[in-house]
Amino acid sequence: MGYFANLNPGKRHKVLIAAMKQIADEMQDVTLVLCGAGPDEKKLRTLVRELGLQDRVVLCGRVDNSRAARLMFAMDVLVSCS
């Protein structure tokens, strides 16, 4: 699963990570990749650790358009939570 956005307040990233916790409890082969940077990045990394999702959620930071296209192509699911 993947998500591409600025990691700004109000984008509901915490909801997506909380949902990933529920998904991870049910399915072993799911990873969430969050691509983007912003003021909420540190808070989101902390939330990932608090929920024990370090091996299931990847925050890869800002990606250029070429890399974003390759990542999107590799994902089975692209999500939006704004």
N, C-alpha and C positions, 0 to 999 in steps of 0.2 A: 504494500500500500504506500502511496506517496502523496505528498502535499507540497505545493510550491507557493510561497507567499512571504511577505515581510512579516517578521515576528513582532508585531505591534500589539499593544493592548487593544482589546475589543474584537480581535479576530477569532476568539474562542478556541485557541490552541489547547487550553487546559481541558476543554470538553473532549477534544479529539484524543488527547493522551489518556484521559480517564476511560474513554471508550476502548482504547487499545488495551487497557488493563483487562477489561471484560473479555475482549476477543482473545487475548493471550491466554487467559484461563481456560478457554474452550478449544483453541487451535494452536498447535505447536509450530506450524510452519509459516507463521505470519510475522512480517517485520514492517514497521512503519518508518518511512524515511521522510523527514521534514527538511525541506530545502528552503533556505532563506536566512536572513539575519535581521536583527533589530533589537530594540530595548528589552524585549521579553525573553531573549535567548537564555540568559543566566537563570531566570526563574523556571523556565521550562526544563532546563538540564537538572535543576534541583528536584522538580516534580518527578522526572523520569527516575532519578535515584530513589526518591521516597517511595515510589510505587514498585521498585525492584524491576524496572523495565530496561535496564542498561543494555541487555543483550537483545532487546526486541524493538527499541526505538533508536534511530540514528538521526542526530541533528548534524547535517553536513554543511551548514553555513550557506553563504551566498554562492550560487553557481552561475556560470556564464550560459548564454543561450545554447551553445553547442552541446555542453554537458547536460543541460536541462532536457534537451530533446532526446539524448541517448538514455537518460534516466527514465523519462516518461515512457519511452518505447519498451523498456525492460519491466515496467510495473504492470501487474495484473489489474490493479484498482488505483484510480486517482480520485482523491477526495477533496471536498471543499467544506470548510466549516465557518466561513465568514457570514 
